[in-house]
Amino acid sequence: MKKSEATRLTILQKAFELIYTNGYQTTSVDEIIATTQVTKGAFYYHFKTKDEMGLAIINELLKPNFKNTFIEPMQTHENPLDIIYNLMYNLLMENELLKVEYGCPASNFTQEMAPWNIDFTKALNELSLQWEKAMIDAIEKGKINGKIKMNVKGKEVAVFVMAGYWGVRNLGKLENSKEVYLVYLKGLKAYLDSLK
């Protein structure tokens, strides 16, 4: 990796950490520069504006991670209901990068930026639609393989699971406790079992 590419990646990673902890709106370019220990000129060499950097965080950090974490597990030939439950369990209870007190990075970006910035809305909607499509496809395969009742509608399941995940992340953030995650997971398990 060239020095310029390494500098850009460092800026994105450190900025993401600050934004995840403090929020996008309240994190200043000066704070990002101080944390990364790059010059202001170096920052603006890589990003013309803070919003350009924010979009780069979504496109260059969140999207690849999202693909590995949320999309690829859905593309296996295992029981999709088990995959969905295990994914939610791991994200909520075992993932050490996602902190209960800070919620979900994609959801945080959506709440802060989607109403005011069309480019953020498009990038974040793309993430959401990819996850939804992967889940719908997995549900449809599960129906064909006899793992899921034929009358189950994949889109309904996907929207329900996604809304529940983002919602419980916010509840966890409010309560600063994983206890609410356990309540969600119990309900999710019962719901998914009803689809078999």
N, C-alpha and C positions, 0 to 999 in steps of 0.2 A: 504494500500500500504506500503510495506516495505521501510525502509530508503534508501536502495540501489536502489530500483526501482524509488523512488521519486527523488533521486539525478540524475539518468539517464534521467528521464523525464525533469527535470529542465535544464540539459545541452542541451538536444535536443531543448526545447522551446526557451531558450535564444540564442542558436546558430542559430536557424531559424530566430529569429528577427534580429540578426546581419547580417546574410547572405541575408535576404530579403532587408534590408536597404543598405548594402554595396557591396553585391556580394559575391559569394563563393570564388573566387580566391583571393580577397583582404582581406578576413576575416581570421585572423590567429588563431591558437589554443590558443596562449597566450591571445588574446583578448577575446576569448570564456571563458577561465579560469578566467580571471579578471572579466568578467560580471557575471558569475555564482558563483563566490567566492568559487569554489572548488579547491582542490589542483591539481597540475599537475598529481600526482599519482592517484587521484580519476578519473580524466579525462581518463587517459590511462588504468585504471582498466576497464572502461566501453567500451572504443573504442581504438583499437590498432593504428589507424591512423585517420587523418582528413576525408579521403574518406570513411572509415567505418562509421564514424559519419554522414557524408552527406547522405549515403545510408539509414541509420537509420532514418534520417529526412524524406526522401521520403517514406519509408516503414511504419514507425510508426506514423508519423504526417500527411503527405500529403495524403496518400492513404485512411485512414479512413475519413478524411475531404472531400476528393474528392468523395468518395462513397456517403456520406450524401448529398453533395451539387450538384454533377453532375449526379450521377447514379440513386439514389432512386427516384428523381422527375420524371424521364423518365418512371418509372415502374408503374405509376398510370394509371387509365383508362380514364383520361381526354383527351382533344384534345391535341395531341403531339405538334402541331404548337404553341398553346397558351403556353404550358409548356416551349418550347424552348425559345420563346420570353420573357416570364416572368423570366426565369432563367437568360438570358443575361441581362435583365434590372436590376434585383436585384444584380447580380454580379458587373455590371458596375456602377450603380447609387446609390445603397443603402448599399452594403456591406462595413462595416466600417473597417474591417481588411485588405482588399485589397486597398492599397493606389495608387492613380493615378500615383504619381511620381516614384513608384517602380515597376509598372507593375504586371505581373502574376508570382507567385513563380515558378510554374512548367515550364513555358516558360523560365524564367530566368535560371533555372537549365539546361534546354535543351540547351540553347544558350551557356552557359559557359562550360558545362561538356560533353554533348553527343559526340562531335567530338573526345574527348580524352580519355574517360573512358567507356569501354564496359558495365560495371556493371550499371553505371548511365543510359546509353542508354537503356538497357533492362528494368530497373525499370520505367523510364519515358515513354517508349513506351507502357508498360503494362497499365499505367494510361490512355494514349491516346486511346489505343485500347478498353479499358473498356467503355470509354465515347462514342467512335464511335459506338460500338456494341449496347449500351443502346439506342442511338439515332436511329440507324437503326431499331432496334426492335420496338421502339415506332412508327416510321414512318410506318412500315409494319402493325402494329395494326390499325393505323389511316386509312390506305387504306382499310382494311377489314371493319372497322366501318363506312366507308363513309365520313370521315372527310378530307381525302386527295385524290387527283386524283390518279387513278390506275396506270398511267404511270410514276409517280414520283419514282425516284430511291433513296432509303434510303441512300446509301453510298455517293452519290453526295451531298445530303442535309447535311449529317453529316460532310463531309470534308469541305464543304463551310462554315458552321456555325463555326466549330472549327478553321479553318484558319482565318476567320473574327475576331473571339474573340481574338485569340492570336495576330493577327496583330494590332487590334485596341488598345489592351493593350500597345503595343510598341509605337504606335502613341501617345497615351495619356501620356506615359512616356516622350516622346520627347517634347511634347507641354506643359507638366505639367498642363493639363486641361482636364476636362470631356466634353468639348464642342464637341470634335471629337467623343466621345461615342454617343452623341445624333444623330450625322450624321449617324453613323453606325446603330444605333437602328432604325432610320427612314427607311434606306435602307433594313435592315433585315425584318422589318414589311411588307414592300411592297413585298419582295421576298417570305416570308412565306404566305402572302395572295394569291399570284399567284399559290400556290400549292393546294389551296382548290378546 
